[in-house]
Amino acid sequence: MNMTLGEFIRSVRDEKDISLRELADKLGCSAPFLYDIELGRRHPSDEMLGKIARHLGINKNDLTKYDTRPPTKQIRASIAANPQFALAFRKMIDSGMTPDDMMKAAKSAEKKSKE
């Protein structure tokens, strides 16, 4: 199984024996915010990715390869090219789907496309 961005950050932090609170203090953010990043509930900005990489002593490019989110510009371009994307997303939210539900649906679709 591939590691997520948050899992990778945590593994490097653990390898370097840096506590969550210690890294959060160095980054200038709260421990709960960093914890949410490690759990995949939040995603760091490019600036924060750079700070994390610097404080963990790793290359930012090594860190960003674990961030599998499409860039915001790509999402906007997809919506501009096909407004159905925005409508579909809105309907998922309006129906009460959680992010976990959306991830399950995406993984299911991904699995079907590979068959």
N, C-alpha and C positions, 0 to 999 in steps of 0.2 A: 504494500500500500504506500502511496506517495504521501509525504508529509505536507500539511498545510503550512501557510506562512506562520501562523501562530504557534503551531507545533515546533516548527524549526526554530523560531525565536526562543521558545522555552528550552529546547534541547541545548542550544548554544549557551543560553544563560545558565542552565544547570551545569554544563561542562565546565564553565568558567567560575562556577560556585558564586554566582551573583544572585542575591535575593531579588524577588519581584520589587519590593519596596526600594531597595538600593538602586536598581536600574531606573525605576520610575523617578526617583529623586534626581538622578543624573540627567534624565530626559526632560525634566521640568513638567511632568505630568503626574496624575494621581495613580496610585497602585491599582484601583479598580478599573481605570481606563486601560492600563497596560494588560491587566488580567483579561479584560474583554477582548483585546487584540489577540492574546494567546488562545482564547477560546473560540475565536472566529466570529464573535458577535459585533466587533467593530473592525474597521480597516484603517490603518494609518495613512496619513497623507504622505506625499513624496518627501516632504521636509522631515516628517517624523521617521520615515523609513531610513533616511540618511543619518539621522541622529542615532537610531537604534543600531545601525550598522557600525557607526563610528564608536559608540560606547561598548559594543560587543567585540570590537576589533576584527570585523569582517568586511569584505568588499560589499558595497551596496548592490552591485549586480548579482552577487551570490545570493543575497537576500531577496531581491525582486523576482528571481526565477521561481520562487515559491508563491508569489502573489499571482494567482491565476485569474484575477478579475479583469474583464476587458476594460480598457481605458474609457473614461467618461466621454471623450470625444467620439469613440467608436459607438457607444450606446446612443449618443445624440444623432450621429450619422445614420445609424440603423433606424431610429425613429423617424428621422427626416425622410429617409428613403421609403419607409413603410410604416405609416402611422398605426397600423394594426398592433405593432409592438407596444406602443403606449397604451392602447385600449386593452390589450391582453393583460398587461401589468396592472392597470387600474382595476380590471375585473377581478383579478386574483386577490388584490388587497380588499376590495369591496366585499368579496365573498368570505372574508375572514381567514384566508390562508395565512399561515405563519411563514416566516423565512424557512423554517425546517420543512414545512410542506412543499414550498417552492423548490428547495434543494432536492427533495425526494422525487418530485416530478421531473426536474432537470436530469437527475441521475437515471431515472427510468427511461426518459427519451434518449439519453446518450447511449444507454445499454441497447435499446431497440435499434438505434442507427448503426450500431456495430455488428448487429446480427445479420 
